[in-house]
Amino acid sequence: MWKTTQTIITKRTLLIGCVLFVSQMSYPQSQNIDTIPETQELNEVVVTGRHGIGRDKIGRMSISGLEINKQPTLFGERDLIKAIQTTSGVVSGTEGFAGLYVRGGETDQNLYLLDGLPLLNVYHFGGLFSTFSSHSVDRVDFFKGFFPPQFGGRASSVVNVMAKKPELFKTKGILSLGLISGQAYVSTPLSKGKSGVSMAFRRTWLDAISAPALAILNATKKSEGTKNIFNYNFTDAQIKFYVTDNLHNDMSLLLFYGKDNFKLGNEKFNPDNSKEIFDRDLNNMSWGNWGASLDYRFKTPRFELSVQPYVSKAFSSDVQENLIVEKEFGKSVSKTELNPCVIQFGAKEIARIPILTHLICQGGLQQTYYSYRIGNPKSNLNDNKEIQDLPNFSNNWLLSGFGEVNFSITNLGQAIVGTRVNCYIADGIRHWDWEPRCEVTASLPHSSSFSMGYSRIFQYAQQVSSNYIYLPSDAWLPTASHAAPLKCDILYLGYHKPFSTYFNLKTEIWWKEMNSLADFKPHMSSVTSSLPWYDKLTYGKGWAYGLDMELNGRYKTLEWTLAYGLMWNWRKFKDINNGLRFPAKFDNRHKIDVGLDWKINGRLELSGQWEFMTGNKTTLALYNIAPPDVAFPDAPFVSPLDPNGQRQDGIDFLGNRNNVTLPAFHRLNLNLSLTGRLGKKFSYQWDFGLYNAYCRMNPFTVVKSYVNTSGNNHGDYRKFKTLSLLPILPSVSYTIKF
């Protein structure tokens, strides 16, 4: 009898203890805070895994900073955007560049946030690298299907980058040296256990490496009186302060700065007097971001409140200068300048209230002021400036309110229902827009699940470009101040099944429709200076649909991923292609990504990434037509003669927009890491990379030329050639951690 009673008491005591422990974890009491014993520091524990955070969520995923730093990339420059490019439904655009085209969208349709700070110019060197330092990144949340209502303003995706929280107990750091840049990351406490600061800095030394080679080249051409001009460098700097108190309230301050400088040109001068210049053709460009955000989070047992004011500026400058000296007319200097920029002042307030264990409500407000400088081309000749009476500034307000209810039922599923309401005000125009968002996930037998969701997003500014790579001189245009805002509707169905530790499946079908897409009218571009920007644009619609499939797993020390995307991507504009439907330039039908990570032993790790993608679309003049009074033979041979017997190539005949598909793109990247220790406090890592390991010369663009075959009766004929940029490129980097 005594043993039975003791067993019952023990079980009751254990049950009561568990209940009290859970209640303390859920609702910490402020009056007991002072009784907590002094904090003791534990040894660091590193948990590794591939896409472990949120990988099973439909329409979204999370990538840790550890995964980003494992990706084999160009010149060994780890890049979070290129890590996202390896997922299904995302294409990279042009070979080697860091463009992000998500489910049929454009690069300007991605919202980039760094700890809540919105950034617009996120690429270095036209898109070869992104502006985020990989050593300072804790996690990246990427949304391409379901958009939480707290995010808005971009139609295709949200890239939410979270920087590492500064260390509160001991100093840690990373120093990395690569072929073209060096990085440093240091995190240290200011007041132990209460505040800390982290600093990240990256700077390329491509200008220092190229200067000796350029000097030797120019020395060999000095006798000819010619000189090449080249200089490029970029800088990223980031500082984060963090403060917390005994009640678990905290505050962080983020400061960010990034800038590129690029100079390219040539000169002709007198070989006997190098200061006597006859001709100069020079292009000077610079672009970047700066910004600051303050995030204060106030926590109680019943709710959590976050307030975040921020300011940021995206800027660029493109100056083209030409100097010509002629004996008859003297010196002539012409200059064309573009200086677009966007300034944002804003604040976001979010309240999170857990009503019940499985019912959480969240809502808030966001206010943003935008100042756009369009950067109309400014030209002058011999200091005589061309005065243009064109609109160059636009001031806009975007006021938003949002709410979300997240509830789940054990063993049945989860539902997220939310909405966002926007009021856009600019130049006497006001838009009220409603954005419903919802997702329902049903649990199925054997740990599988089925999800379906819908999101609507409005975008009020677009970055219109006719190029295949990102150019910082492409201005952001407040299109909603003169037309309807871009509206995007996304519908998706998904299935997830974790078969075992070695195999995990996620598949999704989706449909996306975009209305009021902006593009330049035929024969118009950003440098057309005779018209205001809104008269250069035309508006149409786009739609895309497809299938995303992802497999991942692990076997012993080998981790693997396989992503496949099937996509159709269409556009239709009244003023383009005679109003007929045409494929988008990045209508890549098939895309395959295979990733492997093999831990050979405790010190060696080999990672590889193979990518295949159907070629981009481009517009080519496959035929030529004869000018008046010219004898012009049938295509494809071109050797027409005008009445004077002179050769004529004819006039390019442009048929449908994006009428040619470039050859398929595929590439293998490899990286071998060797790690070790330098005493008790330091560890090191060597990385040996091979970009484009089997030297596949992927096409960058296509050019048309004329080939003469003497002895052939056909004479001259047209020939198309693909141009490639990036052959096999090795890289090496050295990293020290402490």
C-alpha positions in Angstrom: 0.0 0.0 0.0 2.8 2.4 0.9 4.6 1.7 -2.5 1.4 2.3 -4.4 0.8 5.6 -2.6 4.4 6.7 -3.1 4.1 5.9 -6.9 0.9 8.0 -7.1 2.5 10.9 -5.3 5.6 10.7 -7.4 3.5 10.8 -10.6 1.5 13.7 -9.3 4.6 15.6 -8.3 6.2 15.0 -11.7 3.0 16.2 -13.5 2.7 19.3 -11.3 6.4 20.0 -11.9 6.0 19.7 -15.7 2.9 22.0 -15.7 4.8 24.6 -13.6 7.8 24.4 -15.8 5.8 24.9 -19.0 3.9 27.8 -17.5 7.2 29.4 -16.5 8.5 29.0 -20.0 5.3 30.4 -21.5 4.7 33.3 -19.1 7.9 34.3 -17.3 7.1 36.3 -14.1 8.9 39.6 -13.7 9.0 39.4 -9.9 11.2 36.2 -10.1 13.7 37.7 -12.5 16.0 38.9 -9.7 16.2 35.4 -8.2 17.8 33.9 -11.4 21.4 32.8 -10.6 24.3 34.4 -12.4 24.6 33.3 -16.1 27.3 30.8 -16.8 28.8 30.6 -20.3 28.7 27.2 -22.0 30.9 25.9 -24.7 29.8 26.6 -28.3 27.6 24.0 -30.0 27.5 24.0 -33.8 24.4 22.3 -35.3 24.9 21.6 -39.0 22.4 20.6 -41.6 21.3 21.4 -45.2 18.3 23.6 -45.6 17.1 22.5 -42.2 15.0 25.6 -41.3 11.6 25.7 -43.0 12.6 23.5 -45.9 9.3 21.6 -45.7 7.2 24.8 -46.0 5.4 25.3 -49.3 6.1 28.5 -51.1 8.9 29.5 -48.8 12.2 28.4 -47.3 15.1 29.4 -45.1 18.8 29.2 -45.7 21.3 29.5 -42.9 24.5 31.5 -43.2 26.4 28.2 -42.8 24.8 26.8 -46.0 25.5 30.0 -47.9 29.2 29.8 -47.1 29.3 26.2 -48.5 28.1 27.2 -51.9 30.8 27.0 -54.7 30.6 30.3 -56.5 32.5 32.6 -58.9 35.9 33.6 -57.6 35.0 32.0 -54.3 32.7 35.0 -53.4 30.0 33.4 -51.3 26.6 34.9 -52.3 23.2 34.5 -50.7 21.4 35.5 -53.9 23.3 32.8 -55.9 22.3 30.3 -53.2 18.6 31.2 -53.8 19.2 30.8 -57.5 19.7 27.0 -56.9 16.1 26.6 -55.9 13.2 25.6 -58.2 11.1 28.3 -59.7 14.0 30.8 -59.7 16.2 31.5 -62.7 19.5 33.4 -62.7 19.1 35.4 -65.9 22.4 35.9 -67.7 25.4 33.6 -67.2 27.4 34.3 -64.1 25.2 37.2 -62.8 23.2 37.4 -59.6 19.9 38.3 -61.1 16.8 36.9 -59.4 13.8 36.1 -61.6 11.2 34.4 -59.5 8.4 32.5 -61.1 8.2 34.6 -64.2 8.8 37.9 -62.5 11.5 40.6 -63.1 14.5 41.6 -61.0 12.7 44.7 -59.7 9.9 42.6 -58.2 12.0 41.3 -55.3 11.8 42.9 -51.9 15.2 42.9 -50.2 15.3 43.5 -46.4 18.4 43.5 -44.2 17.1 43.3 -40.6 14.0 45.1 -41.9 15.9 47.8 -43.8 14.8 47.9 -47.4 17.6 48.0 -50.0 17.3 48.7 -53.7 20.8 48.5 -55.2 21.8 45.0 -54.0 24.3 44.0 -56.8 27.9 44.7 -57.4 29.5 44.9 -60.9 26.2 44.6 -62.8 25.1 41.6 -60.9 28.2 39.4 -60.5 28.0 39.6 -56.7 25.4 40.8 -54.2 26.0 43.5 -51.6 25.4 41.2 -48.6 28.5 40.0 -46.7 28.0 36.2 -46.2 29.9 36.1 -42.9 27.5 38.5 -41.2 24.3 36.6 -42.3 22.5 34.5 -39.7 19.6 33.4 -41.9 17.7 34.3 -45.0 13.9 33.7 -45.3 12.8 33.5 -48.9 9.1 33.8 -49.8 8.0 33.0 -53.4 4.4 31.7 -52.8 2.8 32.8 -49.6 3.6 36.4 -48.6 3.1 37.2 -44.9 0.9 40.3 -44.7 3.7 42.3 -43.0 5.6 42.4 -46.4 4.4 44.3 -49.4 5.4 46.5 -52.3 7.1 43.8 -54.4 5.2 41.4 -56.6 7.5 38.3 -57.0 9.4 37.5 -53.8 10.6 38.6 -50.4 14.3 38.1 -49.5 14.4 38.8 -45.7 18.1 38.8 -44.6 18.7 38.6 -40.8 22.2 39.7 -39.6 23.9 37.8 -36.8 23.1 39.1 -33.3 26.2 40.6 -31.7 28.0 38.4 -29.1 27.2 39.3 -25.5 29.9 37.3 -23.7 33.0 36.9 -25.7 34.7 38.3 -28.9 34.4 36.3 -32.1 35.6 37.2 -35.6 36.3 36.0 -39.1 39.0 37.2 -41.5 38.8 36.0 -45.1 41.2 36.7 -48.0 40.2 35.7 -51.6 41.4 36.4 -55.1 39.5 39.6 -55.6 38.4 40.8 -52.2 39.0 40.6 -48.4 36.3 40.4 -45.7 36.3 40.9 -41.9 33.6 40.2 -39.4 34.1 41.0 -35.7 31.5 40.7 -32.9 32.2 41.7 -29.3 30.3 42.5 -26.1 30.1 46.1 -24.9 28.6 45.3 -21.5 28.8 41.6 -20.8 25.4 39.9 -21.1 23.6 43.1 -21.9 25.0 44.7 -25.1 27.3 44.1 -28.0 28.3 45.3 -31.4 29.2 43.5 -34.6 31.0 44.9 -37.6 31.4 43.6 -41.2 33.6 45.0 -43.9 34.3 43.9 -47.4 36.5 45.5 -50.0 37.7 44.3 -53.4 41.2 44.8 -54.5 40.5 44.2 -58.2 41.7 47.7 -58.9 45.1 47.0 -57.2 45.5 43.7 -59.0 44.6 45.1 -62.5 46.8 48.3 -62.1 50.2 46.7 -62.8 48.8 44.7 -65.8 47.2 47.9 -67.2 50.4 49.9 -66.7 52.4 47.3 -68.7 49.8 47.2 -71.5 49.8 51.0 -71.8 53.6 51.1 -71.8 53.6 48.9 -74.8 51.2 51.2 -76.6 52.8 54.5 -75.7 54.6 54.7 -79.0 51.3 54.4 -80.8 49.8 57.2 -78.7 47.0 55.2 -77.2 46.0 54.5 -73.6 43.4 52.2 -72.0 41.6 53.3 -68.8 40.1 50.9 -66.3 39.4 51.0 -62.6 36.8 49.0 -60.5 36.3 48.5 -56.8 33.4 48.0 -54.4 33.0 48.4 -50.6 30.5 47.1 -48.1 30.3 48.1 -44.5 27.8 47.1 -41.8 27.6 47.9 -38.1 25.0 46.4 -35.7 24.5 47.4 -32.1 22.3 45.3 -29.8 21.1 45.9 -26.2 18.8 43.7 -24.0 17.6 43.9 -20.5 16.5 41.5 -17.7 12.8 41.6 -19.0 13.9 40.3 -22.4 13.2 43.6 -24.1 15.8 44.4 -26.7 16.8 47.1 -29.2 19.1 47.0 -32.2 20.6 49.6 -34.5 21.8 48.8 -37.9 24.0 51.0 -40.1 24.8 49.9 -43.7 26.8 51.3 -46.6 27.8 49.9 -49.9 29.3 51.5 -53.1 30.8 50.6 -56.4 33.1 52.7 -58.5 33.7 51.9 -62.2 35.8 53.7 -64.8 36.3 52.5 -68.4 37.6 54.3 -71.5 40.6 55.1 -73.8 42.7 58.0 -74.9 44.7 59.1 -77.9 47.6 61.4 -77.3 50.8 62.8 -78.8 53.5 60.1 -78.2 56.1 62.9 -77.8 53.9 64.8 -75.2 51.4 62.5 -73.3 49.7 65.6 -71.9 48.5 66.6 -75.4 45.3 64.6 -75.7 43.6 64.3 -79.1 40.7 62.1 -78.2 39.1 60.7 -75.1 36.2 58.3 -74.6 35.5 57.8 -70.9 32.6 56.3 -68.8 32.4 56.9 -65.1 29.9 55.0 -63.0 29.2 54.7 -59.3 26.2 53.3 -57.4 25.2 51.9 -54.0 23.1 52.2 -50.9 23.3 53.6 -47.4 20.7 53.2 -44.7 20.0 52.9 -41.0 17.2 51.2 -39.0 16.4 51.1 -35.3 14.3 48.1 -34.0 12.8 48.1 -30.5 11.0 45.0 -29.2 9.0 45.2 -26.1 7.8 41.9 -24.6 5.3 41.0 -21.9 3.7 37.6 -21.1 0.6 38.7 -23.1 1.9 40.4 -26.2 5.0 41.5 -28.1 5.4 44.9 -29.7 8.0 45.9 -32.3 8.7 49.4 -33.5 11.1 50.1 -36.4 11.9 53.4 -38.0 14.3 53.4 -40.9 15.9 55.5 -43.7 17.7 54.4 -46.8 19.0 55.8 -50.1 19.8 54.0 -53.3 21.9 56.1 -55.7 23.8 55.8 -59.0 25.7 58.1 -61.3 26.6 57.4 -64.9 28.8 60.0 -66.7 29.9 59.6 -70.3 32.5 62.0 -71.6 33.9 62.4 -75.1 36.8 64.8 -76.0 37.8 65.4 -79.6 40.5 67.8 -80.9 40.4 68.8 -84.6 42.7 71.3 -86.2 39.9 73.1 -88.0 37.3 73.3 -85.2 39.5 73.1 -82.1 38.6 71.2 -78.9 35.1 69.7 -78.5 33.9 68.1 -75.2 30.5 66.5 -74.9 29.2 65.0 -71.6 26.0 63.0 -70.9 25.0 62.3 -67.3 22.4 60.2 -65.5 21.8 60.5 -61.7 18.8 58.5 -60.5 18.2 57.9 -56.8 15.5 56.9 -54.4 15.2 58.0 -50.7 13.0 56.2 -48.3 11.8 57.3 -44.8 9.6 54.9 -43.0 8.4 53.1 -39.9 6.8 49.8 -39.1 4.9 48.9 -36.0 3.9 45.3 -35.3 2.0 43.7 -32.4 2.0 40.0 -31.9 -0.6 38.5 -29.5 -0.8 34.8 -28.6 -4.5 34.3 -27.8 -4.3 30.6 -27.1 -1.6 28.0 -27.5 -2.6 27.3 -31.1 -4.0 30.7 -32.0 -1.7 33.7 -32.6 -2.8 37.1 -34.0 -0.5 39.7 -35.5 -1.1 43.1 -36.9 0.5 46.4 -37.5 1.0 49.6 -39.5 3.6 50.8 -42.0 4.3 54.3 -43.2 6.8 55.1 -46.0 7.7 58.3 -47.8 9.5 57.9 -51.1 11.4 60.6 -53.0 12.3 59.6 -56.5 14.8 61.4 -58.7 14.2 60.0 -62.1 17.7 61.0 -63.5 16.7 62.4 -66.9 19.7 62.5 -69.2 21.6 65.8 -69.0 23.9 66.7 -71.9 26.2 69.5 -72.6 28.7 70.5 -75.3 31.7 72.6 -74.4 30.0 73.6 -71.1 26.9 74.7 -72.9 24.3 72.8 -70.9 21.2 71.5 -72.6 18.2 72.7 -70.5 15.4 70.2 -70.3 11.9 71.0 -68.9 11.2 67.4 -67.9 9.8 66.1 -64.6 12.7 64.8 -62.5 11.3 64.5 -59.0 8.3 62.6 -57.6 7.3 62.4 -54.0 5.1 59.5 -52.8 3.4 58.2 -49.6 2.5 54.6 -49.0 0.4 54.0 -45.9 -0.4 50.3 -45.1 -2.2 48.3 -42.4 -2.0 44.6 -42.1 -3.3 41.7 -39.9 -2.8 38.0 -39.7 -4.4 35.1 -37.8 -2.4 31.9 -37.5 -4.2 28.9 -35.9 -3.5 25.2 -35.9 -5.3 22.1 -34.9 -3.2 19.2 -33.6 -2.9 16.3 -36.2 -5.3 18.1 -38.6 -3.4 21.1 -40.0 -2.8 24.8 -39.9 -4.3 27.9 -41.5 -2.9 31.4 -42.0 -5.4 34.1 -43.0 -4.4 37.7 -43.4 -4.8 40.9 -45.3 -3.0 44.1 -46.2 -4.6 47.4 -47.1 -2.6 50.1 -48.9 -3.2 53.8 -49.6 -0.8 55.2 -52.2 -0.7 59.0 -52.6 1.4 60.7 -55.3 1.0 63.8 -57.6 -2.7 64.2 -56.9 -3.4 60.4 -57.4 -4.6 58.1 -54.7 -4.9 54.3 -54.9 -6.7 52.2 -52.3 -5.8 48.5 -52.7 -6.7 45.4 -50.8 -4.3 42.4 -50.6 -5.8 39.2 -49.3 -3.4 36.4 -48.3 -4.2 32.9 -47.1 -2.7 29.5 -46.8 -4.3 26.2 -45.5 -2.2 23.1 -44.7 -3.8 19.7 -44.1 -2.0 16.9 -42.4 -2.1 13.6 -44.2 -1.2 10.1 -43.1 2.5 9.1 -42.9 3.7 12.6 -41.9 2.8 14.1 -45.3 0.8 17.3 -45.9 -1.1 19.1 -48.6 -1.1 22.9 -48.9 -2.9 25.5 -50.9 -2.6 29.2 -50.8 -3.3 32.6 -52.5 -1.6 35.9 -52.3 -2.2 39.3 -53.9 0.5 42.0 -54.0 0.5 45.5 -55.4 3.7 47.2 -56.6 3.8 51.0 -57.0 7.3 51.5 -58.6 9.0 49.6 -61.4 12.6 49.5 -62.6 12.1 49.3 -66.4 15.1 48.0 -68.4 15.7 46.6 -71.9 19.0 45.0 -70.9 19.7 41.4 -70.0 21.9 42.3 -67.0 21.3 44.6 -64.2 22.4 48.2 -64.7 22.4 50.6 -61.8 21.6 53.5 -64.1 18.2 51.9 -64.7 16.0 54.3 -62.7 13.1 53.3 -60.4 10.0 54.9 -61.8 6.9 55.6 -59.7 4.6 54.1 -62.3 1.5 54.2 -60.1 1.6 58.0 -60.1 0.6 57.9 -63.8 -1.0 54.5 -64.3 -2.6 51.7 -62.3 -0.1 49.9 -59.9 1.3 46.5 -60.9 -1.0 43.9 -59.5 0.1 40.3 -59.0 -2.0 37.3 -58.1 -0.4 34.0 -57.1 -2.2 30.7 -56.6 -0.4 27.5 -55.6 -1.0 23.9 -54.5 1.7 21.9 -52.8 2.5 18.5 -51.4 5.2 17.5 -48.9 6.3 14.1 -47.9 9.3 13.2 -45.6 9.9 9.6 -46.5 12.9 9.1 -44.2 16.1 10.7 -43.2 17.5 9.9 -46.6 14.7 11.2 -48.7 12.4 14.3 -48.5 10.0 15.4 -51.3 8.3 18.7 -51.8 6.3 19.5 -55.0 4.2 22.5 -56.0 2.2 23.7 -58.9 1.6 27.4 -59.3 -0.1 30.1 -61.4 0.9 33.8 -61.4 -0.8 36.7 -63.2 0.6 40.2 -63.5 -1.3 43.3 -64.7 0.0 46.8 -65.5 3.5 45.6 -66.2 5.6 48.5 -67.5 8.0 48.4 -70.5 9.5 50.8 -73.0 7.6 51.6 -76.1 9.3 50.5 -79.4 12.4 52.6 -80.2 12.3 54.1 -76.7 14.8 53.8 -73.8 15.9 55.5 -70.6 18.3 57.7 -72.5 15.6 59.1 -74.8 15.8 62.6 -73.6 13.1 64.4 -75.5 10.2 62.9 -73.6 9.2 62.6 -69.9 9.6 59.1 -68.5 5.9 58.4 -68.4 5.5 59.0 -72.1 8.2 56.4 -72.9 6.3 53.6 -71.2 3.5 51.2 -72.2 1.6 48.8 -70.0 0.6 45.3 -70.5 0.1 42.0 -68.7 2.2 38.9 -67.9 1.4 35.5 -66.7 3.5 32.5 -65.8 2.7 29.0 -64.5 4.7 25.8 -63.8 5.8 23.0 -61.5 8.4 23.1 -58.8 9.9 19.9 -57.3 12.6 19.6 -54.7 14.2 16.4 -53.3 16.8 16.4 -50.5 18.3 13.9 -48.1 21.4 12.6 -46.4 23.3 9.3 -46.4 26.0 8.9 -43.9 28.3 11.9 -44.6 26.8 12.8 -47.9 24.0 15.4 -48.2 22.3 16.0 -51.5 19.6 18.2 -53.1 17.8 18.0 -56.4 15.5 20.8 -57.6 13.6 20.8 -60.9 11.5 23.6 -62.3 9.1 23.6 -65.3 7.9 27.0 -66.3 6.0 29.0 -69.0 6.4 32.8 -69.0 4.4 35.1 -71.3 3.9 38.8 -72.0 1.4 40.8 -73.9 1.5 44.6 -74.6 -0.8 46.6 -76.9 2.2 48.6 -78.3 4.7 45.7 -78.6 4.8 42.8 -81.0 1.7 44.1 -82.7 -0.3 43.3 -79.6 0.4 39.5 -79.9 1.5 37.3 -77.0 5.3 36.7 -76.8 7.6 34.8 -74.4 9.5 36.7 -71.8 13.2 37.0 -72.3 13.8 34.7 -69.3 11.2 32.1 -70.3 13.4 29.1 -69.4 11.3 26.1 -69.8 13.4 23.6 -67.8 15.8 24.1 -64.9 17.6 21.5 -62.9 19.9 22.0 -59.9 21.9 19.2 -58.2 23.8 19.9 -55.1 26.2 17.6 -53.2 28.1 18.0 -49.9 30.5 15.3 -48.8 32.3 15.4 -45.6 35.3 13.3 -46.5 36.7 13.3 -43.0 37.0 15.7 -40.1 39.1 18.2 -42.1 38.1 17.8 -45.7 34.7 18.7 -47.2 33.8 18.7 -50.9 30.8 20.5 -52.3 29.5 20.7 -55.8 26.7 22.3 -57.7 25.5 21.4 -61.2 22.9 23.5 -63.0 21.1 23.1 -66.3 18.7 25.7 -67.8 16.9 26.1 -71.1 18.4 29.0 -73.0 17.1 32.6 -72.7 15.0 34.2 -75.3 16.3 37.0 -77.6 15.2 39.0 -80.6 17.2 38.6 -83.7 16.8 39.8 -87.3 16.9 36.5 -89.1 16.4 38.2 -92.5 17.3 41.4 -94.2 15.1 43.4 -96.6 16.3 45.5 -99.5 16.4 49.3 -99.4 14.8 51.1 -102.4 16.4 50.6 -105.8 18.7 47.8 -104.6 18.9 44.4 -106.2 18.5 42.1 -103.2 18.7 38.3 -103.5 16.7 35.8 -101.5 17.7 35.0 -97.9 19.9 33.8 -96.4 22.6 35.1 -98.8 23.2 38.8 -98.9 25.3 40.3 -101.7 23.0 43.0 -103.0 24.2 45.8 -105.2 22.9 49.4 -105.4 22.8 51.2 -108.7 26.4 52.3 -108.3 27.6 48.8 -107.9 28.3 49.1 -104.1 27.6 46.3 -101.7 24.5 46.7 -99.5 23.8 44.5 -96.4 20.2 45.4 -96.5 18.0 46.4 -93.5 17.5 44.1 -90.6 14.0 42.7 -90.5 12.8 42.2 -86.9 10.0 39.8 -86.6 8.3 38.7 -83.4 9.7 39.8 -80.0 12.0 37.2 -78.4 11.8 35.0 -81.5 15.0 32.9 -80.9 16.0 30.6 -78.0 19.7 30.6 -77.1 21.5 27.3 -76.6 21.0 25.6 -73.2 23.0 26.6 -70.2 24.8 24.2 -67.9 27.7 24.4 -65.6 29.5 22.5 -62.7 31.0 24.4 -59.8 33.2 22.6 -57.2 34.7 23.6 -53.9 37.1 21.7 -51.6 37.5 23.0 -48.0 40.4 22.1 -45.7 40.0 23.1 -42.0 42.3 23.0 -39.1 43.3 24.7 -35.9 45.9 27.3 -34.9 46.2 26.8 -31.2 43.2 26.8 -28.9 41.6 30.1 -30.0 42.0 30.1 -33.8 40.8 27.9 -36.6 41.5 28.2 -40.3 39.9 27.1 -43.5 41.3 26.9 -47.0 38.8 26.9 -49.9 39.9 25.7 -53.4 37.2 26.4 -56.0 36.6 25.6 -59.6 33.9 27.6 -61.4 32.6 26.1 -64.6 34.7 23.0 -64.0 34.3 21.4 -67.5 34.6 24.8 -69.2 31.2 25.0 -70.8 31.1 28.3 -72.8 27.6 29.3 -72.1 26.2 32.0 -74.4 26.0 35.5 -73.2 24.5 37.0 -76.3 24.3 36.5 -80.1 25.8 38.7 -82.8 25.2 38.7 -86.5 28.1 39.1 -89.0 28.7 38.7 -92.7 31.1 36.1 -94.0 32.7 36.3 -97.5 33.3 32.9 -99.2 35.4 33.8 -102.2 35.1 31.1 -104.9 31.5 30.4 -103.8 28.8 31.7 -106.1 26.7 32.6 -103.2 29.0 35.5 -102.2 28.5 37.0 -98.7 26.1 35.4 -96.3 24.8 36.0 -92.7 26.4 34.1 -89.8 25.3 34.1 -86.2 27.8 33.7 -83.4 27.3 33.3 -79.7 29.5 35.2 -77.4 30.6 33.8 -74.0 32.2 35.4 -71.0 33.2 32.9 -68.3 35.4 29.9 -69.0 36.8 27.6 -66.3 37.9 29.9 -63.4 39.9 28.6 -60.3 39.8 30.4 -57.0 41.4 30.1 -53.6 40.6 31.8 -50.3 41.9 31.6 -46.7 39.7 32.2 -43.7 40.7 32.5 -40.0 38.1 32.3 -37.2 38.6 33.2 -33.6 
